[in-house]
Amino acid sequence: MTGSPRIGIDLGTTHSALAWLAEDGDARVEMLDVPTVTAPGTIGAAPLLASFLYLPNANEFANGDLTLPWGEDRASLVGELARERGGQTPLRLVSSAKSWLSHAASDRRGAILPVEAAEDVTRVSPVEASTRYLTHLARAWDAAHPEAPIRNANVVLTVPASFDPVARELTAEAATKAGIESLTLLEEPQAALYAWIERMGDGWREHLSVGDLVLVIDVGGGTTDFSLIAIEEEDGQLAPRRVAVGDHILL
């Protein structure tokens, strides 16, 4: 890989993912297979990372049980096994951290998760939980592409259009803590529209013209976003611009 990689990250309520633009001839978008511990001592890889954080007790796992290609963290576990263990011991499971980032009435930087935690659990903040998901994705990228570390990449990170300024700031803070240095936040409904345009190829212009309004309904794993996007003209090209956003809806 030459130059600075261009990476897109979807930090989701229930699943997260990382895609990147490969330019070896025809430019194409590829998904990163993210390694996770699928069972003690076993690693699997899949394009989706379950956005769940499990905080085990000190003796729950043996040395080597949680080893990933970049090392081992016996104090926490991210991914599908975290969700499975959390189903058995919910007082140790952090879920919906993204929703807590948007909860204006809560201390979003405070160690409040899990809300109902076991006595020996050291709670984490919504920002810290988000940092751990992004750190997992960043380390997975660096392990797969050591010649192009994520700190040198241009990263686009999606956020709900209904996120308030504080939630956006905290999301960017989590990305910085995960080692992402060049960051652009993109609203999720706009990202969905861009993806539709890319899949349609030149044919998208047959469906949209200047002055059109497009309602994008983004139903995710934990939140739903409504965005009204106007199709405008900029430098002779059609350009979408978000003109209205619905309330933040939790599922």
Secondary structure, DSSP 8 states (H G I E B T S, - for coil): --S--EEEEE--SSEEEEEEEE-SSS-EEEE--EEEEEETTEEEEES-EE--EE---TTSS-TTTTEETTEE-TT-EESHHHHHHHHH-GGGEE--HHHHHT-TTS-TTS--BSSS--TT---B-HHHHHHHHHHHHHHHHHHH-TTS-GGGSEEEEEE-TT--HHHHHHHHHHHHHTT--EEEEEEHHHHHHHHHHHHHGGGGGGT--TT-EEEEEEE-SSEEEEEEEEEEEETTEEEEEEEEE---EE-
